[in-house]
Amino acid sequence: MSTKTVYSIRVPVELRKMMEEMRDINWQEEIRKVVEELVKNKRKERLLAEAKKIRKDMKADVSASELIREDRDAR
C-alpha cells in the first residue's frame, strides 16, 4: 500500500507555460517542499495557540510563592 496520495491543483495557463520553460526545475518536488513547510508552520502556530489558551485557562489567581508558603504552613 502506498504512503502517498495525489492532490491536484489548477494554475493559470500563463503560469503553466512559464513553468514548462523552466525544464531544469522538478516542479513536483519543489511544490511538495513548499506545501510541507507551510503545513508544518501552520500546525506549529495552531498548537502554540492551543497551548497558550490552555495555559491561560489554567492560570491561578495566586502567585507561586503564595502556593509554596501555604504548602509549607500546612506541614
PDB file with SEQRES, HELIX, SHEET and CRYST1 records, atoms N, CA, C and O in Angstrom:
SEQRES   1 A   75  MET SER THR LYS THR VAL TYR SER ILE ARG VAL PRO VAL          
SEQRES   2 A   75  GLU LEU ARG LYS MET MET GLU GLU MET ARG ASP ILE ASN          
SEQRES   3 A   75  TRP GLN GLU GLU ILE ARG LYS VAL VAL GLU GLU LEU VAL          
SEQRES   4 A   75  LYS ASN LYS ARG LYS GLU ARG LEU LEU ALA GLU ALA LYS          
SEQRES   5 A   75  LYS ILE ARG LYS ASP MET LYS ALA ASP VAL SER ALA SER          
SEQRES   6 A   75  GLU LEU ILE ARG GLU ASP ARG ASP ALA ARG                      
HELIX    1 AA1 VAL A   13  GLU A   21  1                                   9    
HELIX    2 AA2 TRP A   27  MET A   58  1                                  32    
HELIX    3 AA3 ALA A   64  ASP A   73  1                                  10    
CRYST1    1.000    1.000    1.000  90.00  90.00  90.00 P 1           1          
ATOM      1  N   MET A   1       0.845  -1.183   0.000  1.00  0.00           N  
ATOM      2  CA  MET A   1       0.000   0.000   0.000  1.00  0.00           C  
ATOM      3  C   MET A   1       0.889   1.244   0.000  1.00  0.00           C  
ATOM      4  O   MET A   1       1.881   1.296   0.727  1.00  0.00           O  
ATOM      5  N   SER A   2       0.549   2.218  -0.789  1.00  0.00           N  
ATOM      6  CA  SER A   2       1.337   3.443  -0.906  1.00  0.00           C  
ATOM      7  C   SER A   2       1.097   4.356   0.287  1.00  0.00           C  
ATOM      8  O   SER A   2      -0.004   4.409   0.834  1.00  0.00           O  
ATOM      9  N   THR A   3       2.138   5.068   0.678  1.00  0.00           N  
ATOM     10  CA  THR A   3       2.021   6.015   1.789  1.00  0.00           C  
ATOM     11  C   THR A   3       1.838   7.438   1.269  1.00  0.00           C  
ATOM     12  O   THR A   3       1.931   8.399   2.032  1.00  0.00           O  
ATOM     13  N   LYS A   4       1.578   7.569  -0.020  1.00  0.00           N  
ATOM     14  CA  LYS A   4       1.382   8.886  -0.630  1.00  0.00           C  
ATOM     15  C   LYS A   4       0.025   8.935  -1.311  1.00  0.00           C  
ATOM     16  O   LYS A   4      -0.579   7.907  -1.620  1.00  0.00           O  
ATOM     17  N   THR A   5      -0.437  10.154  -1.537  1.00  0.00           N  
ATOM     18  CA  THR A   5      -1.704  10.363  -2.215  1.00  0.00           C  
ATOM     19  C   THR A   5      -1.529  11.489  -3.225  1.00  0.00           C  
ATOM     20  O   THR A   5      -0.528  12.205  -3.193  1.00  0.00           O  
ATOM     21  N   VAL A   6      -2.483  11.644  -4.104  1.00  0.00           N  
ATOM     22  CA  VAL A   6      -2.424  12.676  -5.137  1.00  0.00           C  
ATOM     23  C   VAL A   6      -3.301  13.843  -4.736  1.00  0.00           C  
ATOM     24  O   VAL A   6      -4.428  13.656  -4.278  1.00  0.00           O  
ATOM     25  N   TYR A   7      -2.780  15.046  -4.909  1.00  0.00           N  
ATOM     26  CA  TYR A   7      -3.537  16.273  -4.666  1.00  0.00           C  
ATOM     27  C   TYR A   7      -3.323  17.151  -5.884  1.00  0.00           C  
ATOM     28  O   TYR A   7      -2.197  17.567  -6.157  1.00  0.00           O  
ATOM     29  N   SER A   8      -4.383  17.438  -6.619  1.00  0.00           N  
ATOM     30  CA  SER A   8      -4.281  18.224  -7.845  1.00  0.00           C  
ATOM     31  C   SER A   8      -4.630  19.680  -7.592  1.00  0.00           C  
ATOM     32  O   SER A   8      -5.490  19.995  -6.770  1.00  0.00           O  
ATOM     33  N   ILE A   9      -3.946  20.565  -8.315  1.00  0.00           N  
ATOM     34  CA  ILE A   9      -4.273  21.985  -8.254  1.00  0.00           C  
ATOM     35  C   ILE A   9      -4.385  22.530  -9.674  1.00  0.00           C  
ATOM     36  O   ILE A   9      -3.836  21.964 -10.619  1.00  0.00           O  
ATOM     37  N   ARG A  10      -5.099  23.626  -9.802  1.00  0.00           N  
ATOM     38  CA  ARG A  10      -5.218  24.290 -11.090  1.00  0.00           C  
ATOM     39  C   ARG A  10      -4.388  25.559 -11.038  1.00  0.00           C  
ATOM     40  O   ARG A  10      -4.428  26.307 -10.061  1.00  0.00           O  
ATOM     41  N   VAL A  11      -3.637  25.790 -12.103  1.00  0.00           N  
ATOM     42  CA  VAL A  11      -2.839  27.005 -12.201  1.00  0.00           C  
ATOM     43  C   VAL A  11      -3.209  27.710 -13.511  1.00  0.00           C  
ATOM     44  O   VAL A  11      -3.635  27.063 -14.468  1.00  0.00           O  
ATOM     45  N   PRO A  12      -3.048  29.027 -13.550  1.00  0.00           N  
ATOM     46  CA  PRO A  12      -3.341  29.745 -14.793  1.00  0.00           C  
ATOM     47  C   PRO A  12      -2.459  29.250 -15.946  1.00  0.00           C  
ATOM     48  O   PRO A  12      -1.326  28.816 -15.737  1.00  0.00           O  
ATOM     49  N   VAL A  13      -2.992  29.323 -17.139  1.00  0.00           N  
ATOM     50  CA  VAL A  13      -2.285  28.842 -18.327  1.00  0.00           C  
ATOM     51  C   VAL A  13      -0.939  29.531 -18.475  1.00  0.00           C  
ATOM     52  O   VAL A  13       0.052  28.874 -18.794  1.00  0.00           O  
ATOM     53  N   GLU A  14      -0.879  30.822 -18.255  1.00  0.00           N  
ATOM     54  CA  GLU A  14       0.379  31.557 -18.383  1.00  0.00           C  
ATOM     55  C   GLU A  14       1.428  31.039 -17.411  1.00  0.00           C  
ATOM     56  O   GLU A  14       2.596  30.889 -17.771  1.00  0.00           O  
ATOM     57  N   LEU A  15       1.019  30.770 -16.197  1.00  0.00           N  
ATOM     58  CA  LEU A  15       1.946  30.236 -15.206  1.00  0.00           C  
ATOM     59  C   LEU A  15       2.467  28.877 -15.650  1.00  0.00           C  
ATOM     60  O   LEU A  15       3.663  28.602 -15.549  1.00  0.00           O  
ATOM     61  N   ARG A  16       1.588  28.044 -16.132  1.00  0.00           N  
ATOM     62  CA  ARG A  16       1.985  26.713 -16.598  1.00  0.00           C  
ATOM     63  C   ARG A  16       2.987  26.815 -17.750  1.00  0.00           C  
ATOM     64  O   ARG A  16       3.944  26.043 -17.814  1.00  0.00           O  
ATOM     65  N   LYS A  17       2.769  27.758 -18.649  1.00  0.00           N  
ATOM     66  CA  LYS A  17       3.699  27.950 -19.766  1.00  0.00           C  
ATOM     67  C   LYS A  17       5.078  28.365 -19.250  1.00  0.00           C  
ATOM     68  O   LYS A  17       6.100  27.876 -19.731  1.00  0.00           O  
ATOM     69  N   MET A  18       5.097  29.264 -18.274  1.00  0.00           N  
ATOM     70  CA  MET A  18       6.381  29.695 -17.710  1.00  0.00           C  
ATOM     71  C   MET A  18       7.076  28.536 -17.010  1.00  0.00           C  
ATOM     72  O   MET A  18       8.295  28.393 -17.099  1.00  0.00           O  
ATOM     73  N   MET A  19       6.305  27.712 -16.317  1.00  0.00           N  
ATOM     74  CA  MET A  19       6.879  26.551 -15.649  1.00  0.00           C  
ATOM     75  C   MET A  19       7.490  25.590 -16.669  1.00  0.00           C  
ATOM     76  O   MET A  19       8.571  25.046 -16.443  1.00  0.00           O  
ATOM     77  N   GLU A  20       6.809  25.385 -17.773  1.00  0.00           N  
ATOM     78  CA  GLU A  20       7.300  24.472 -18.800  1.00  0.00           C  
ATOM     79  C   GLU A  20       8.588  24.981 -19.434  1.00  0.00           C  
ATOM     80  O   GLU A  20       9.405  24.184 -19.894  1.00  0.00           O  
ATOM     81  N   GLU A  21       8.778  26.288 -19.463  1.00  0.00           N  
ATOM     82  CA  GLU A  21      10.016  26.863 -19.999  1.00  0.00           C  
ATOM     83  C   GLU A  21      11.209  26.545 -19.101  1.00  0.00           C  
ATOM     84  O   GLU A  21      12.353  26.540 -19.555  1.00  0.00           O  
ATOM     85  N   MET A  22      10.938  26.286 -17.846  1.00  0.00           N  
ATOM     86  CA  MET A  22      11.999  26.007 -16.869  1.00  0.00           C  
ATOM     87  C   MET A  22      12.084  24.505 -16.638  1.00  0.00           C  
ATOM     88  O   MET A  22      11.711  24.005 -15.577  1.00  0.00           O  
ATOM     89  N   ARG A  23      12.569  23.809 -17.625  1.00  0.00           N  
ATOM     90  CA  ARG A  23      12.604  22.345 -17.579  1.00  0.00           C  
ATOM     91  C   ARG A  23      13.615  21.794 -16.570  1.00  0.00           C  
ATOM     92  O   ARG A  23      13.553  20.623 -16.198  1.00  0.00           O  
ATOM     93  N   ASP A  24      14.530  22.633 -16.138  1.00  0.00           N  
ATOM     94  CA  ASP A  24      15.548  22.164 -15.203  1.00  0.00           C  
ATOM     95  C   ASP A  24      15.029  22.071 -13.764  1.00  0.00           C  
ATOM     96  O   ASP A  24      15.740  21.586 -12.883  1.00  0.00           O  
ATOM     97  N   ILE A  25      13.809  22.526 -13.521  1.00  0.00           N  
ATOM     98  CA  ILE A  25      13.235  22.504 -12.178  1.00  0.00           C  
ATOM     99  C   ILE A  25      12.254  21.349 -12.062  1.00  0.00           C  
ATOM    100  O   ILE A  25      11.397  21.153 -12.924  1.00  0.00           O  
ATOM    101  N   ASN A  26      12.392  20.588 -10.984  1.00  0.00           N  
ATOM    102  CA  ASN A  26      11.470  19.496 -10.697  1.00  0.00           C  
ATOM    103  C   ASN A  26      10.295  20.117  -9.931  1.00  0.00           C  
ATOM    104  O   ASN A  26      10.327  20.216  -8.705  1.00  0.00           O  
ATOM    105  N   TRP A  27       9.271  20.527 -10.663  1.00  0.00           N  
ATOM    106  CA  TRP A  27       8.156  21.261 -10.056  1.00  0.00           C  
ATOM    107  C   TRP A  27       7.412  20.441  -9.021  1.00  0.00           C  
ATOM    108  O   TRP A  27       6.970  20.973  -8.002  1.00  0.00           O  
ATOM    109  N   GLN A  28       7.273  19.175  -9.271  1.00  0.00           N  
ATOM    110  CA  GLN A  28       6.571  18.317  -8.314  1.00  0.00           C  
ATOM    111  C   GLN A  28       7.287  18.351  -6.963  1.00  0.00           C  
ATOM    112  O   GLN A  28       6.650  18.512  -5.922  1.00  0.00           O  
ATOM    113  N   GLU A  29       8.600  18.199  -6.985  1.00  0.00           N  
ATOM    114  CA  GLU A  29       9.373  18.193  -5.742  1.00  0.00           C  
ATOM    115  C   GLU A  29       9.372  19.573  -5.079  1.00  0.00           C  
ATOM    116  O   GLU A  29       9.240  19.674  -3.860  1.00  0.00           O  
ATOM    117  N   GLU A  30       9.518  20.623  -5.867  1.00  0.00           N  
ATOM    118  CA  GLU A  30       9.538  21.980  -5.315  1.00  0.00           C  
ATOM    119  C   GLU A  30       8.199  22.341  -4.667  1.00  0.00           C  
ATOM    120  O   GLU A  30       8.161  22.916  -3.579  1.00  0.00           O  
ATOM    121  N   ILE A  31       7.115  22.001  -5.339  1.00  0.00           N  
ATOM    122  CA  ILE A  31       5.778  22.298  -4.790  1.00  0.00           C  
ATOM    123  C   ILE A  31       5.540  21.477  -3.529  1.00  0.00           C  
ATOM    124  O   ILE A  31       4.970  21.975  -2.558  1.00  0.00           O  
ATOM    125  N   ARG A  32       5.977  20.216  -3.543  1.00  0.00           N  
ATOM    126  CA  ARG A  32       5.828  19.363  -2.358  1.00  0.00           C  
ATOM    127  C   ARG A  32       6.563  19.965  -1.161  1.00  0.00           C  
ATOM    128  O   ARG A  32       6.038  19.961  -0.048  1.00  0.00           O  
ATOM    129  N   LYS A  33       7.780  20.485  -1.383  1.00  0.00           N  
ATOM    130  CA  LYS A  33       8.559  21.101  -0.298  1.00  0.00           C  
ATOM    131  C   LYS A  33       7.849  22.332   0.265  1.00  0.00           C  
ATOM    132  O   LYS A  33       7.783  22.515   1.481  1.00  0.00           O  
ATOM    133  N   VAL A  34       7.326  23.164  -0.618  1.00  0.00           N  
ATOM    134  CA  VAL A  34       6.637  24.380  -0.176  1.00  0.00           C  
ATOM    135  C   VAL A  34       5.389  24.026   0.635  1.00  0.00           C  
ATOM    136  O   VAL A  34       5.136  24.618   1.685  1.00  0.00           O  
ATOM    137  N   VAL A  35       4.629  23.077   0.154  1.00  0.00           N  
ATOM    138  CA  VAL A  35       3.409  22.669   0.856  1.00  0.00           C  
ATOM    139  C   VAL A  35       3.763  22.065   2.213  1.00  0.00           C  
ATOM    140  O   VAL A  35       3.110  22.363   3.213  1.00  0.00           O  
ATOM    141  N   GLU A  36       4.782  21.228   2.253  1.00  0.00           N  
ATOM    142  CA  GLU A  36       5.192  20.599   3.510  1.00  0.00           C  
ATOM    143  C   GLU A  36       5.621  21.658   4.530  1.00  0.00           C  
ATOM    144  O   GLU A  36       5.225  21.592   5.693  1.00  0.00           O  
ATOM    145  N   GLU A  37       6.416  22.616   4.107  1.00  0.00           N  
ATOM    146  CA  GLU A  37       6.872  23.684   5.005  1.00  0.00           C  
ATOM    147  C   GLU A  37       5.696  24.516   5.515  1.00  0.00           C  
ATOM    148  O   GLU A  37       5.633  24.851   6.699  1.00  0.00           O  
ATOM    149  N   LEU A  38       4.774  24.846   4.626  1.00  0.00           N  
ATOM    150  CA  LEU A  38       3.598  25.627   5.019  1.00  0.00           C  
ATOM    151  C   LEU A  38       2.742  24.863   6.032  1.00  0.00           C  
ATOM    152  O   LEU A  38       2.285  25.438   7.019  1.00  0.00           O  
ATOM    153  N   VAL A  39       2.529  23.593   5.792  1.00  0.00           N  
ATOM    154  CA  VAL A  39       1.727  22.773   6.703  1.00  0.00           C  
ATOM    155  C   VAL A  39       2.398  22.695   8.073  1.00  0.00           C  
ATOM    156  O   VAL A  39       1.732  22.828   9.099  1.00  0.00           O  
ATOM    157  N   LYS A  40       3.713  22.479   8.092  1.00  0.00           N  
ATOM    158  CA  LYS A  40       4.429  22.408   9.371  1.00  0.00           C  
ATOM    159  C   LYS A  40       4.306  23.724  10.140  1.00  0.00           C  
ATOM    160  O   LYS A  40       4.040  23.723  11.342  1.00  0.00           O  
ATOM    161  N   ASN A  41       4.501  24.847   9.443  1.00  0.00           N  
ATOM    162  CA  ASN A  41       4.420  26.150  10.111  1.00  0.00           C  
ATOM    163  C   ASN A  41       3.020  26.434  10.641  1.00  0.00           C  
ATOM    164  O   ASN A  41       2.867  26.901  11.770  1.00  0.00           O  
ATOM    165  N   LYS A  42       2.016  26.160   9.849  1.00  0.00           N  
ATOM    166  CA  LYS A  42       0.633  26.394  10.285  1.00  0.00           C  
ATOM    167  C   LYS A  42       0.272  25.488  11.450  1.00  0.00           C  
ATOM    168  O   LYS A  42      -0.445  25.902  12.360  1.00  0.00           O  
ATOM    169  N   ARG A  43       0.762  24.256  11.429  1.00  0.00           N  
ATOM    170  CA  ARG A  43       0.488  23.325  12.531  1.00  0.00           C  
ATOM    171  C   ARG A  43       1.135  23.816  13.819  1.00  0.00           C  
ATOM    172  O   ARG A  43       0.523  23.766  14.885  1.00  0.00           O  
ATOM    173  N   LYS A  44       2.384  24.294  13.718  1.00  0.00           N  
ATOM    174  CA  LYS A  44       3.072  24.849  14.889  1.00  0.00           C  
ATOM    175  C   LYS A  44       2.296  26.035  15.453  1.00  0.00           C  
ATOM    176  O   LYS A  44       2.106  26.144  16.665  1.00  0.00           O  
ATOM    177  N   GLU A  45       1.850  26.919  14.566  1.00  0.00           N  
ATOM    178  CA  GLU A  45       1.083  28.091  15.004  1.00  0.00           C  
ATOM    179  C   GLU A  45      -0.185  27.669  15.743  1.00  0.00           C  
ATOM    180  O   GLU A  45      -0.510  28.220  16.795  1.00  0.00           O  
ATOM    181  N   ARG A  46      -0.897  26.690  15.188  1.00  0.00           N  
ATOM    182  CA  ARG A  46      -2.136  26.217  15.812  1.00  0.00           C  
ATOM    183  C   ARG A  46      -1.872  25.582  17.168  1.00  0.00           C  
ATOM    184  O   ARG A  46      -2.587  25.849  18.134  1.00  0.00           O  
ATOM    185  N   LEU A  47      -0.847  24.742  17.241  1.00  0.00           N  
ATOM    186  CA  LEU A  47      -0.523  24.085  18.502  1.00  0.00           C  
ATOM    187  C   LEU A  47      -0.076  25.092  19.560  1.00  0.00           C  
ATOM    188  O   LEU A  47      -0.416  24.958  20.735  1.00  0.00           O  
ATOM    189  N   LEU A  48       0.681  26.090  19.139  1.00  0.00           N  
ATOM    190  CA  LEU A  48       1.118  27.123  20.075  1.00  0.00           C  
ATOM    191  C   LEU A  48      -0.074  27.921  20.593  1.00  0.00           C  
ATOM    192  O   LEU A  48      -0.150  28.228  21.782  1.00  0.00           O  
ATOM    193  N   ALA A  49      -0.997  28.253  19.709  1.00  0.00           N  
ATOM    194  CA  ALA A  49      -2.199  28.985  20.124  1.00  0.00           C  
ATOM    195  C   ALA A  49      -3.022  28.150  21.110  1.00  0.00           C  
ATOM    196  O   ALA A  49      -3.532  28.678  22.098  1.00  0.00           O  
ATOM    197  N   GLU A  50      -3.148  26.862  20.842  1.00  0.00           N  
ATOM    198  CA  GLU A  50      -3.880  25.976  21.750  1.00  0.00           C  
ATOM    199  C   GLU A  50      -3.187  25.895  23.107  1.00  0.00           C  
ATOM    200  O   GLU A  50      -3.849  25.927  24.144  1.00  0.00           O  
ATOM    201  N   ALA A  51      -1.863  25.792  23.107  1.00  0.00           N  
ATOM    202  CA  ALA A  51      -1.114  25.709  24.363  1.00  0.00           C  
ATOM    203  C   ALA A  51      -1.257  27.000  25.164  1.00  0.00           C  
ATOM    204  O   ALA A  51      -1.408  26.964  26.385  1.00  0.00           O  
ATOM    205  N   LYS A  52      -1.210  28.139  24.475  1.00  0.00           N  
ATOM    206  CA  LYS A  52      -1.378  29.422  25.160  1.00  0.00           C  
ATOM    207  C   LYS A  52      -2.762  29.521  25.784  1.00  0.00           C  
ATOM    208  O   LYS A  52      -2.910  30.028  26.895  1.00  0.00           O  
ATOM    209  N   LYS A  53      -3.767  29.041  25.077  1.00  0.00           N  
ATOM    210  CA  LYS A  53      -5.132  29.087  25.606  1.00  0.00           C  
ATOM    211  C   LYS A  53      -5.260  28.198  26.839  1.00  0.00           C  
ATOM    212  O   LYS A  53      -5.867  28.587  27.837  1.00  0.00           O  
ATOM    213  N   ILE A  54      -4.683  27.004  26.760  1.00  0.00           N  
ATOM    214  CA  ILE A  54      -4.732  26.084  27.902  1.00  0.00           C  
ATOM    215  C   ILE A  54      -4.009  26.699  29.098  1.00  0.00           C  
ATOM    216  O   ILE A  54      -4.495  26.635  30.228  1.00  0.00           O  
ATOM    217  N   ARG A  55      -2.854  27.291  28.841  1.00  0.00           N  
ATOM    218  CA  ARG A  55      -2.086  27.909  29.935  1.00  0.00           C  
ATOM    219  C   ARG A  55      -2.864  29.065  30.553  1.00  0.00           C  
ATOM    220  O   ARG A  55      -2.872  29.236  31.772  1.00  0.00           O  
ATOM    221  N   LYS A  56      -3.514  29.852  29.709  1.00  0.00           N  
ATOM    222  CA  LYS A  56      -4.301  30.980  30.205  1.00  0.00           C  
ATOM    223  C   LYS A  56      -5.464  30.478  31.066  1.00  0.00           C  
ATOM    224  O   LYS A  56      -5.750  31.041  32.122  1.00  0.00           O  
ATOM    225  N   ASP A  57      -6.125  29.421  30.609  1.00  0.00           N  
ATOM    226  CA  ASP A  57      -7.250  28.850  31.352  1.00  0.00           C  
ATOM    227  C   ASP A  57      -6.803  28.241  32.678  1.00  0.00           C  
ATOM    228  O   ASP A  57      -7.578  28.205  33.634  1.00  0.00           O  
ATOM    229  N   MET A  58      -5.565  27.764  32.743  1.00  0.00           N  
ATOM    230  CA  MET A  58      -5.052  27.117  33.946  1.00  0.00           C  
ATOM    231  C   MET A  58      -4.461  28.117  34.946  1.00  0.00           C  
ATOM    232  O   MET A  58      -4.247  27.782  36.111  1.00  0.00           O  
ATOM    233  N   LYS A  59      -4.205  29.309  34.499  1.00  0.00           N  
ATOM    234  CA  LYS A  59      -3.519  30.287  35.334  1.00  0.00           C  
ATOM    235  C   LYS A  59      -4.287  30.523  36.638  1.00  0.00           C  
ATOM    236  O   LYS A  59      -5.490  30.785  36.638  1.00  0.00           O  
ATOM    237  N   ALA A  60      -3.555  30.422  37.736  1.00  0.00           N  
ATOM    238  CA  ALA A  60      -4.161  30.595  39.065  1.00  0.00           C  
ATOM    239  C   ALA A  60      -4.184  32.078  39.422  1.00  0.00           C  
ATOM    240  O   ALA A  60      -3.407  32.874  38.897  1.00  0.00           O  
ATOM    241  N   ASP A  61      -5.095  32.427  40.330  1.00  0.00           N  
ATOM    242  CA  ASP A  61      -5.206  33.808  40.787  1.00  0.00           C  
ATOM    243  C   ASP A  61      -4.186  34.130  41.872  1.00  0.00           C  
ATOM    244  O   ASP A  61      -4.086  35.272  42.319  1.00  0.00           O  
ATOM    245  N   VAL A  62      -3.430  33.118  42.292  1.00  0.00           N  
ATOM    246  CA  VAL A  62      -2.417  33.341  43.327  1.00  0.00           C  
ATOM    247  C   VAL A  62      -1.040  33.087  42.737  1.00  0.00           C  
ATOM    248  O   VAL A  62      -0.900  32.352  41.759  1.00  0.00           O  
ATOM    249  N   SER A  63      -0.037  33.690  43.328  1.00  0.00           N  
ATOM    250  CA  SER A  63       1.321  33.515  42.825  1.00  0.00           C  
ATOM    251  C   SER A  63       1.906  32.191  43.315  1.00  0.00           C  
ATOM    252  O   SER A  63       1.385  31.567  44.240  1.00  0.00           O  
ATOM    253  N   ALA A  64       2.982  31.784  42.685  1.00  0.00           N  
ATOM    254  CA  ALA A  64       3.648  30.544  43.067  1.00  0.00           C  
ATOM    255  C   ALA A  64       4.178  30.636  44.489  1.00  0.00           C  
ATOM    256  O   ALA A  64       4.117  29.664  45.243  1.00  0.00           O  
ATOM    257  N   SER A  65       4.698  31.800  44.857  1.00  0.00           N  
ATOM    258  CA  SER A  65       5.237  31.953  46.214  1.00  0.00           C  
ATOM    259  C   SER A  65       4.140  31.788  47.265  1.00  0.00           C  
ATOM    260  O   SER A  65       4.386  31.232  48.335  1.00  0.00           O  
ATOM    261  N   GLU A  66       2.948  32.262  46.969  1.00  0.00           N  
ATOM    262  CA  GLU A  66       1.835  32.094  47.908  1.00  0.00           C  
ATOM    263  C   GLU A  66       1.467  30.621  48.054  1.00  0.00           C  
ATOM    264  O   GLU A  66       1.182  30.155  49.158  1.00  0.00           O  
ATOM    265  N   LEU A  67       1.473  29.895  46.953  1.00  0.00           N  
ATOM    266  CA  LEU A  67       1.162  28.466  46.996  1.00  0.00           C  
ATOM    267  C   LEU A  67       2.218  27.705  47.797  1.00  0.00           C  
ATOM    268  O   LEU A  67       1.884  26.811  48.574  1.00  0.00           O  
ATOM    269  N   ILE A  68       3.481  28.055  47.610  1.00  0.00           N  
ATOM    270  CA  ILE A  68       4.569  27.405  48.345  1.00  0.00           C  
ATOM    271  C   ILE A  68       4.433  27.697  49.840  1.00  0.00           C  
ATOM    272  O   ILE A  68       4.554  26.790  50.664  1.00  0.00           O  
ATOM    273  N   ARG A  69       4.182  28.953  50.186  1.00  0.00           N  
ATOM    274  CA  ARG A  69       4.028  29.336  51.586  1.00  0.00           C  
ATOM    275  C   ARG A  69       2.857  28.577  52.221  1.00  0.00           C  
ATOM    276  O   ARG A  69       2.963  28.089  53.346  1.00  0.00           O  
ATOM    277  N   GLU A  70       1.745  28.482  51.492  1.00  0.00           N  
ATOM    278  CA  GLU A  70       0.577  27.768  52.007  1.00  0.00           C  
ATOM    279  C   GLU A  70       0.902  26.299  52.249  1.00  0.00           C  
ATOM    280  O   GLU A  70       0.486  25.720  53.252  1.00  0.00           O  
ATOM    281  N   ASP A  71       1.652  25.695  51.317  1.00  0.00           N  
ATOM    282  CA  ASP A  71       2.028  24.296  51.450  1.00  0.00           C  
ATOM    283  C   ASP A  71       2.944  24.096  52.649  1.00  0.00           C  
ATOM    284  O   ASP A  71       2.773  23.138  53.403  1.00  0.00           O  
ATOM    285  N   ARG A  72       3.908  24.981  52.834  1.00  0.00           N  
ATOM    286  CA  ARG A  72       4.852  24.867  53.971  1.00  0.00           C  
ATOM    287  C   ARG A  72       4.126  25.070  55.298  1.00  0.00           C  
ATOM    288  O   ARG A  72       4.411  24.378  56.275  1.00  0.00           O  
ATOM    289  N   ASP A  73       3.199  26.007  55.336  1.00  0.00           N  
ATOM    290  CA  ASP A  73       2.460  26.266  56.572  1.00  0.00           C  
ATOM    291  C   ASP A  73       1.542  25.091  56.952  1.00  0.00           C  
ATOM    292  O   ASP A  73       1.235  24.899  58.128  1.00  0.00           O  
ATOM    293  N   ALA A  74       1.119  24.331  55.982  1.00  0.00           N  
ATOM    294  CA  ALA A  74       0.217  23.222  56.233  1.00  0.00           C  
ATOM    295  C   ALA A  74       0.927  22.034  56.873  1.00  0.00           C  
ATOM    296  O   ALA A  74       0.265  21.127  57.378  1.00  0.00           O  
ATOM    297  N   ARG A  75       2.257  22.019  56.865  1.00  0.00           N  
ATOM    298  CA  ARG A  75       3.030  20.899  57.411  1.00  0.00           C  
ATOM    299  C   ARG A  75       3.098  20.919  58.891  1.00  0.00           C  
ATOM    300  O   ARG A  75       3.715  20.039  59.492  1.00  0.00           O  
TER     301      ARG A  75                                                      
END                                                                             
